[in-house]
Amino acid sequence: MSWFANSDGQGNFGPQQDVSTGADQVRSVALADIDGDDDLDILSGSYNYLDSSVVWHPNTDGQGTFGTGQIISRDAVGVNHVLPTDMNGDGHVDVITASMLSSRVSLFLNGGQAAFGTPVEILTDASGTASTSLADVDGDGDEDLVVASYWDNKISWYENLDGRGTFALPKLITNLANRAQSVRTADIDLDGDLDVVSASYGDGKIAWYENLDARGNFGPQQVITNRLNGPVYVHIADLDDDGDMDVLSASISDSIVAWYENTDGAGTFGAIQILTRRAIAVEWIATADLDDDGDIDIVSASYGDSSIKWFEH
């Protein structure tokens, strides 16, 4: 696991700086101030069945010098996603993990200064938990949980009942996301509530689901595209700077990174626009203004050729 310094603010990156060389099959990485010292630490989760660890690395000087990994858990069993958040509102960054091999979503509460206790099992019955997203789905001011489960083809959401991480039973959004792999939330139709976007590996679909009433009652699946081969990641950003949210996808089997324009701000999407067909076995994408020119660039990570690429806008 490594990081690269944007050395001039223009997207020219320095050499690889290793954070850890012992992490096995790291599937998810996030940045957060885990220890409360006002700099960004690194949080990671390993997918390997024999490792299955959730680890954080302290940013010791605020300049990107990272210390030895601190174990949060050794038995998360196939971590596919790590998600930092202050779930109980105590001012400390907690950690949510989605474990695909054990079909669990777990909450590790941070008691302060990165003191993590025994996990709270949020759910244990999502069949192959591939991805999670936190969002206020029902508009009551706290973060609910949206989950993509791979083996039963479902996208579901779980209401946060008390604002402190006590979740209700699942409410189904769809069971038509064949091998659901990735889920994100955003206000796709600009009506003031949060909708859901998914990528499903088995049927090649990127799709979205309208939050009809701002209370978490969702409409039918609306397909953005079904022509991809193995989409595994979806991301949402205003790529064309027109005030609405567009969608990006990464598909591992055809090595395509693509985007789809939200043409009317109401969730009508244009045809696929392919950025590259050479992101070999791409598994992850993100957006940021890497060159400080006021627009959004795209970053991808590819398993097949062990590369990290960025695409200048």
C-alpha positions as CSV (number, residue, x, y, z in Angstrom):
1,M,0.0,0.0,0.0
2,S,1.5,3.3,-1.1
3,W,0.9,7.0,-1.7
4,F,2.1,9.5,-4.3
5,A,2.6,13.2,-3.6
6,N,1.1,15.7,-6.1
7,S,4.4,17.5,-6.1
8,D,3.4,20.7,-7.8
9,G,-0.4,20.8,-7.6
10,Q,-0.6,20.3,-11.3
11,G,-0.9,16.5,-11.4
12,N,2.8,15.7,-11.5
13,F,3.3,13.0,-9.0
14,G,6.5,12.0,-7.1
15,P,7.8,8.5,-6.6
16,Q,5.8,5.8,-4.9
17,Q,6.0,6.0,-1.1
18,D,5.2,2.8,0.6
19,V,3.0,2.8,3.7
20,S,3.0,-1.0,4.1
21,T,4.4,-3.9,2.1
22,G,2.8,-6.6,4.2
23,A,-0.9,-5.9,3.5
24,D,-2.4,-8.8,1.6
25,Q,-5.1,-8.2,-1.1
26,V,-6.1,-4.8,0.1
27,R,-9.5,-4.3,-1.5
28,S,-10.5,-0.9,0.1
29,V,-8.6,2.2,1.3
30,A,-10.0,5.4,2.9
31,L,-8.6,8.6,4.4
32,A,-9.8,9.9,7.8
33,D,-8.5,11.5,10.9
34,I,-8.7,8.3,13.0
35,D,-6.7,9.5,16.0
36,G,-8.1,13.0,16.2
37,D,-4.8,14.9,15.6
38,D,-6.0,17.0,12.7
39,D,-4.3,15.1,9.9
40,L,-5.4,12.3,7.5
41,D,-4.5,8.7,8.4
42,I,-4.9,5.7,6.2
43,L,-7.6,3.0,6.7
44,S,-7.5,-0.3,4.8
45,G,-9.3,-3.6,4.6
46,S,-7.8,-6.9,3.3
47,Y,-9.9,-9.4,1.3
48,N,-7.7,-12.4,1.8
49,Y,-9.5,-15.1,3.8
50,L,-6.4,-15.9,5.8
51,D,-5.7,-12.2,6.6
52,S,-9.0,-10.4,6.6
53,S,-7.6,-7.5,8.7
54,V,-8.8,-4.0,9.1
55,V,-5.8,-1.7,9.8
56,W,-5.1,2.0,10.2
57,H,-1.8,3.7,9.7
58,P,-1.1,7.0,11.7
59,N,0.1,10.0,9.8
60,T,2.8,10.8,12.4
61,D,3.8,14.3,11.2
62,G,1.0,15.5,9.1
63,Q,3.4,15.4,6.1
64,G,2.7,11.8,5.0
65,T,5.1,9.9,7.2
66,F,3.1,6.9,8.2
67,G,3.6,4.7,11.2
68,T,3.2,1.0,11.8
69,G,-0.2,-0.4,11.0
70,Q,-2.6,-0.6,14.0
71,I,-5.0,-3.5,14.0
72,I,-8.7,-2.8,14.4
73,S,-9.8,-6.3,13.5
74,R,-8.1,-9.5,12.3
75,D,-11.3,-11.5,11.5
76,A,-13.4,-9.3,9.3
77,V,-13.4,-12.2,6.8
78,G,-13.1,-10.9,3.2
79,V,-13.3,-7.1,3.6
80,N,-14.6,-5.5,0.4
81,H,-15.2,-2.0,1.7
82,V,-14.1,0.2,4.6
83,L,-16.0,3.3,5.5
84,P,-15.0,5.9,8.1
85,T,-17.7,7.9,9.8
86,D,-18.7,9.3,13.2
87,M,-21.7,7.0,13.6
88,N,-22.6,7.8,17.2
89,G,-22.0,11.5,17.1
90,D,-19.3,11.6,19.8
91,G,-16.7,13.4,17.6
92,H,-14.5,10.4,16.9
93,V,-14.2,8.6,13.6
94,D,-15.7,5.1,13.7
95,V,-15.2,2.5,11.0
96,I,-17.8,0.4,9.1
97,T,-16.7,-2.6,7.2
98,A,-18.5,-4.7,4.6
99,S,-17.2,-8.3,4.5
100,M,-18.2,-10.2,1.4
101,L,-17.1,-13.6,2.4
102,S,-19.0,-13.6,5.7
103,S,-21.9,-11.4,4.5
104,R,-21.5,-9.0,7.4
105,V,-21.5,-5.3,7.9
106,S,-19.8,-4.4,11.1
107,L,-19.3,-1.1,13.1
108,F,-16.2,-0.5,15.1
109,L,-16.7,2.3,17.5
110,N,-13.8,4.6,18.3
111,G,-13.8,5.5,22.0
112,G,-11.2,8.2,21.4
113,Q,-7.6,8.3,20.4
114,A,-8.2,5.3,18.0
115,A,-9.3,3.0,20.8
116,F,-11.5,0.5,19.0
117,G,-13.6,-2.1,20.8
118,T,-15.5,-5.2,19.9
119,P,-17.5,-4.8,16.6
120,V,-21.2,-4.2,16.6
121,E,-22.7,-6.4,13.9
122,I,-25.1,-4.2,11.9
123,L,-26.2,-7.0,9.7
124,T,-25.2,-10.6,9.2
125,D,-27.7,-11.7,6.5
126,A,-26.8,-9.7,3.4
127,S,-25.7,-12.5,1.0
128,G,-22.2,-11.4,-0.1
129,T,-21.9,-7.9,1.1
130,A,-20.0,-6.1,-1.7
131,S,-20.5,-2.4,-1.1
132,T,-22.0,0.1,1.3
133,S,-22.9,3.7,1.3
134,L,-24.0,6.0,4.1
135,A,-26.7,8.5,3.2
136,D,-29.8,10.2,4.9
137,V,-32.2,8.2,2.7
138,D,-35.3,9.1,4.7
139,G,-34.5,12.7,5.4
140,D,-34.6,12.5,9.2
141,G,-31.1,14.0,9.7
142,D,-29.0,10.9,10.4
143,E,-27.1,8.5,8.1
144,D,-28.8,5.4,6.9
145,L,-27.0,2.4,5.3
146,V,-27.4,1.3,1.7
147,V,-26.0,-2.1,0.9
148,A,-25.2,-4.0,-2.3
149,S,-25.3,-7.8,-1.8
150,Y,-23.6,-9.9,-4.5
151,W,-25.1,-13.3,-4.2
152,D,-28.8,-12.5,-3.9
153,N,-28.7,-9.6,-6.4
154,K,-30.2,-7.1,-4.0
155,I,-29.8,-3.4,-3.2
156,S,-31.3,-2.7,0.2
157,W,-31.3,0.1,2.8
158,Y,-31.3,0.0,6.5
159,E,-32.9,2.9,8.5
160,N,-30.8,4.4,11.3
161,L,-33.4,4.4,14.1
162,D,-31.7,6.5,16.7
163,G,-29.0,8.4,15.0
164,R,-26.3,6.4,16.8
165,G,-26.1,3.3,14.6
166,T,-29.0,1.1,15.6
167,F,-30.4,-0.1,12.3
168,A,-33.8,-1.5,11.3
169,L,-34.5,-4.5,9.2
170,P,-33.7,-4.1,5.5
171,K,-36.0,-2.4,3.0
172,L,-35.6,-3.7,-0.5
173,I,-34.7,-1.3,-3.3
174,T,-34.3,-3.9,-6.0
175,N,-33.5,-7.6,-6.5
176,L,-32.7,-7.1,-10.2
177,A,-29.0,-6.1,-9.8
178,N,-27.4,-9.4,-10.9
179,R,-24.3,-9.8,-8.8
180,A,-24.5,-6.4,-7.3
181,Q,-21.0,-5.1,-6.8
182,S,-21.1,-1.3,-6.1
183,V,-23.5,1.2,-4.7
184,R,-23.5,5.0,-4.3
185,T,-25.9,7.8,-3.4
186,A,-26.6,11.3,-4.8
187,D,-29.5,13.5,-5.7
188,I,-29.7,12.4,-9.4
189,D,-32.9,14.2,-10.3
190,L,-32.4,17.4,-8.3
191,D,-35.5,17.0,-6.2
192,G,-33.8,17.4,-2.9
193,D,-33.5,13.8,-1.7
194,L,-30.9,11.1,-2.2
195,D,-31.2,8.5,-4.9
196,V,-29.2,5.3,-5.4
197,V,-26.9,4.2,-8.2
198,S,-25.6,0.7,-8.7
199,A,-23.2,-1.4,-10.7
200,S,-24.0,-5.1,-11.2
201,Y,-21.3,-7.4,-12.4
202,G,-23.5,-10.3,-13.7
203,D,-25.8,-8.3,-16.1
204,G,-23.4,-5.5,-17.1
205,K,-25.7,-2.8,-15.8
206,I,-25.2,0.6,-14.4
207,A,-28.6,1.7,-13.0
208,W,-30.3,4.2,-10.7
209,Y,-33.3,4.2,-8.4
210,E,-35.4,7.2,-7.6
211,N,-36.2,8.1,-4.0
212,L,-39.8,8.9,-4.7
213,D,-40.8,10.7,-1.5
214,A,-37.6,11.6,0.4
215,R,-38.6,8.9,2.9
216,G,-36.8,5.9,1.3
217,N,-39.6,4.6,-1.0
218,F,-37.8,3.8,-4.2
219,G,-39.0,3.5,-7.8
220,P,-38.1,0.8,-10.3
221,Q,-34.7,0.2,-11.7
222,Q,-33.8,2.7,-14.4
223,V,-31.0,1.3,-16.6
224,I,-28.2,3.8,-17.6
225,T,-26.4,1.1,-19.6
226,N,-26.4,-2.7,-19.8
227,R,-23.5,-3.1,-22.3
228,L,-20.6,-3.4,-20.0
229,N,-18.6,-6.6,-19.3
230,G,-18.2,-7.0,-15.6
231,P,-18.8,-3.5,-14.0
232,V,-17.5,-3.5,-10.5
233,Y,-17.4,0.1,-9.4
234,V,-19.6,3.2,-9.8
235,H,-18.9,6.8,-8.9
236,I,-20.9,10.0,-9.0
237,A,-19.7,13.5,-9.8
238,D,-20.6,16.6,-11.9
239,L,-18.1,16.0,-14.6
240,D,-19.4,18.5,-17.1
241,D,-19.9,21.3,-14.5
242,D,-23.6,21.8,-15.4
243,G,-24.9,21.6,-11.9
244,D,-26.2,18.0,-12.0
245,M,-24.6,14.6,-11.1
246,D,-23.2,12.4,-13.8
247,V,-22.1,8.8,-13.4
248,L,-18.8,7.0,-14.0
249,S,-18.2,3.3,-14.2
250,A,-15.2,0.8,-14.1
251,S,-15.7,-2.6,-15.6
252,I,-13.1,-5.3,-14.9
253,S,-13.7,-7.7,-17.7
254,D,-13.5,-5.2,-20.6
255,S,-11.1,-2.8,-18.9
256,I,-13.3,0.2,-19.6
257,V,-13.6,3.4,-17.7
258,A,-16.6,5.4,-18.9
259,W,-19.0,8.1,-18.0
260,Y,-22.6,9.0,-18.6
261,E,-24.0,12.5,-18.8
262,N,-27.1,13.4,-16.9
263,T,-28.5,15.3,-19.8
264,D,-31.5,17.1,-18.1
265,G,-30.7,17.1,-14.4
266,A,-33.7,14.7,-14.0
267,G,-31.9,11.4,-14.4
268,T,-32.1,11.0,-18.2
269,F,-28.6,9.8,-19.1
270,G,-26.9,10.0,-22.5
271,A,-24.9,7.2,-24.3
272,I,-21.8,5.7,-22.8
273,Q,-18.7,7.9,-23.2
274,I,-15.6,5.8,-23.0
275,L,-12.5,7.3,-21.4
276,T,-10.3,4.3,-22.0
277,R,-10.4,0.6,-22.9
278,R,-6.9,-0.1,-21.6
279,A,-7.4,0.1,-17.8
280,I,-6.6,-3.6,-17.6
281,A,-8.9,-5.3,-15.1
282,V,-9.8,-1.9,-13.6
283,E,-11.4,-2.2,-10.1
284,W,-11.7,1.4,-8.7
285,I,-12.3,5.0,-9.8
286,A,-12.4,8.3,-8.0
287,T,-12.5,12.0,-8.9
288,A,-10.6,15.1,-7.7
289,D,-9.1,18.3,-9.2
290,L,-5.6,17.0,-9.4
291,D,-4.1,19.8,-11.5
292,D,-5.9,22.7,-9.7
293,D,-7.5,24.0,-12.9
294,G,-11.0,24.2,-11.5
295,D,-12.5,21.0,-13.0
296,I,-12.7,17.4,-12.0
297,D,-10.1,14.8,-13.1
298,I,-10.5,11.0,-12.8
299,V,-8.3,8.4,-11.2
300,S,-8.4,4.7,-11.8
301,A,-6.7,1.7,-10.2
302,S,-6.2,-1.5,-12.3
303,Y,-5.6,-5.0,-10.9
304,G,-4.5,-6.5,-14.2
305,D,-1.5,-4.3,-14.9
306,S,-0.9,-3.0,-11.3
307,S,-1.3,0.6,-12.5
308,I,-2.8,3.8,-11.1
309,K,-3.7,6.3,-13.9
310,W,-5.3,9.7,-14.0
311,F,-7.3,11.4,-16.7
312,E,-7.0,15.1,-17.1
313,H,-10.2,17.0,-17.7
